[in-house]
Amino acid sequence: MGTKEILSAIKKLPVSDRMLIVEKTLKNIREAAIKKSMEEAAEALLEDYKSDKELTVFTSIDFESFYEAR
């Protein structure tokens, strides 16, 4: 199904369904953009984390229980 067919089908739906489609589509676009940006940032820092042990010094305690002092 092409873009024109999709838009034509959407026009036939009730307004509430059309709004739901718009909301879900925008949410999907935002999530994809955030994921892409996070992947790019992680990729950009990968070499730093591989070569600078100070950046990963606390990973040795990642699985220890953490209790917040109050």
N, C-alpha and C positions, 0 to 999 in steps of 0.2 A: 504494500500500500504506500503510495507516494504522499508527499506533503499536501498536494491539492485535495486528494481524497480524504486525508485525515482532517483537514480544516473543514471540508464539506460535511463530514460526519459529525464533527464537534458542533457545528452551527445548528444541527438538528436536535441537539440535546437540550434539556432544561437548563436554565441559568445556573442553578445550584450545582449541577454536574459539570458545567463548563468552568465554573469558578474552582471546583475541586481539581479539575485537570490543570488549570493554570497554577494553582498553589503547589500541587505535587511536582509539576514540571520545574517551577522555580526552585523548589527545595532540592530537587535532584541536581539542577545546574549548580547551585551553591555548594552542595556537598562535593560534587566532582571538582569544582574549582579549589575548594579547601584541600581536598585530598591531593590534587596535583601540586599545589603550592607546598604542602608538607613534604611530599616526596622529593621535590626539587631542593628544599632546604636540607633534608636529610642527606641527599646525595652530595650537596655542596660541602657538608661538614664531615662526610664519611672519612676522608683522609686525615682530618684533624683528630678524630676519635681513634683511628687506628694508630697514629703516631704519638699522640700526647697522652701518656698514661694518667696525668693529673685530671683529665676530663672524665676518666672512667674509674677513678679511685674508689668511689662509693658503691660501685656495682657489686662489690664483694658482699655487701650487706643487704642487697635488694630483697632477699627472701626472709630476712629476720623479722620478727614481730616488732611492730612499732607502737609505742604507747605514748600518747601526748601528755605532757606534764600539765597539770591544771592547778 
